[in-house]
Amino acid sequence: MSKFGELIEADIPVLLDFYTEWNEPSTAMHPVLRDVAAALGDKARVIKIDVDKNKELADALRVKGLPTLMIYKNGEMKWRQSGEQDANTLIGLVKEYI
């Protein structure tokens, strides 16, 4: 969990994607998130977190639906939503916190 604290303390926005490999909407988000990361470059970070490998963290954050997307900045959650999103929507949301 301490590593998670380091991730979200960044002074740039951090978009987290909680997913599993066996969940179709989760895997459908992979190319979308690649596009988002490419569009934002070094202005933000996009981090994928496998719920199966990080169950304790997912439980602590009450991740139920997949995919669950969150934006953190300076350790504070700024936005959260479950379900698929398109790249332009996510890029716009993250840019609000740059």
C-alpha positions in Angstrom: 0.0 0.0 0.0 2.9 2.4 0.7 3.9 2.2 -3.0 0.3 3.2 -3.9 0.7 6.3 -1.7 3.8 7.3 -3.6 2.0 6.8 -7.0 -0.9 9.1 -6.1 1.2 11.8 -4.4 2.4 13.1 -7.7 1.9 16.7 -8.6 0.7 15.7 -12.0 -2.6 13.9 -12.5 -2.5 10.1 -12.2 -5.2 8.1 -14.0 -5.7 4.7 -12.5 -7.4 1.9 -14.3 -8.5 -1.0 -12.1 -9.1 -4.0 -14.3 -8.9 -7.8 -14.7 -7.8 -9.8 -17.7 -11.0 -11.9 -17.6 -13.3 -8.9 -17.7 -14.2 -7.9 -21.3 -15.0 -4.2 -20.7 -11.6 -4.0 -18.8 -9.6 -5.4 -21.6 -11.5 -3.2 -24.1 -10.1 -0.2 -22.3 -6.4 -1.2 -22.9 -6.1 0.5 -26.3 -8.1 3.5 -25.1 -5.7 4.0 -22.2 -2.7 3.7 -24.5 -4.2 6.5 -26.6 -4.8 8.6 -23.5 -1.3 8.1 -22.3 0.1 9.0 -25.7 -2.0 12.1 -25.9 -1.1 13.4 -22.5 2.6 12.5 -22.7 4.5 13.6 -19.5 1.8 15.9 -18.3 0.0 13.0 -16.6 0.5 9.3 -15.8 -1.7 6.4 -16.7 -1.4 3.3 -14.4 -3.2 0.0 -14.8 -3.8 -2.0 -11.7 -4.8 -5.6 -11.9 -7.4 -6.2 -9.3 -6.6 -9.9 -9.0 -3.0 -9.1 -8.1 -3.9 -6.1 -5.9 -7.0 -7.4 -4.0 -6.2 -5.6 -0.8 -5.9 -2.2 -2.5 -9.1 -2.8 -4.6 -11.0 -3.7 -1.4 -9.6 -0.6 0.4 -10.8 1.6 -2.4 -14.1 -0.3 -2.7 -13.6 -1.2 -6.3 -16.7 -3.2 -7.3 -17.4 -2.7 -11.0 -14.8 -3.1 -13.7 -13.2 -1.2 -15.1 -13.0 1.4 -12.4 -11.1 4.6 -13.3 -9.8 7.2 -10.9 -7.9 10.4 -11.2 -5.6 11.4 -8.3 -3.5 14.5 -7.9 -1.3 15.4 -4.9 -2.7 12.3 -3.0 -6.3 13.4 -3.4 -9.0 11.6 -5.5 -10.4 14.1 -8.0 -12.7 11.9 -10.1 -13.9 8.3 -10.1 -16.2 6.3 -12.3 -16.9 2.6 -13.2 -17.4 1.4 -16.7 -15.9 2.1 -20.1 -15.0 5.6 -21.2 -13.8 6.9 -24.5 -10.3 8.4 -25.0 -11.5 12.0 -25.6 -13.6 12.0 -22.4 -10.7 10.7 -20.3 -8.2 13.1 -21.9 -10.5 16.1 -21.2 -11.1 14.9 -17.6 -7.3 14.6 -16.9 -6.5 17.9 -18.6 -8.8 19.6 -16.0 -6.2 18.7 -13.3 -3.0 19.6 -15.3 
